[in-house]
C-alpha cells in the first residue's frame, strides 16, 4: 500500500507545472480558466496550485483544492527544475494576449 501511495504521489508531482506549461502554448482564449489568470510561465505551476486551492466566493469550500494544496511543494520543485526552460521561453515584455 505504501508503494502505491508513493507511486501515485510521484506520478502526480508537479502536475500544476506540467498543466500550465502545456496550456501557456495555447491562445489565451483557449486556456483553462485558472491558467488565464497567470501572466508568466515562471513558477506558473505553483501559481496555478495556489489559485486552484482558493475557494470561489460563497462556495463553502473546495474539496479538490486539497489535492492542489499537496501539489504546491511538488510544483515548486518542478518549477525550479525547469526554470531555465521557462526563462528562455518567456519573451521580455510578454503580455500573453
Secondary structure, 3 states (H helix, E strand, C coil): CHHHHHHHHHHHCCHHHHHHHHHCCCCHHHCCCCHHHCCCCCCHHHHHHHHHHCCCCCCCCCCCHHHHHHHHHHHHHHHHHCHHHHHHCCCCCCCCC
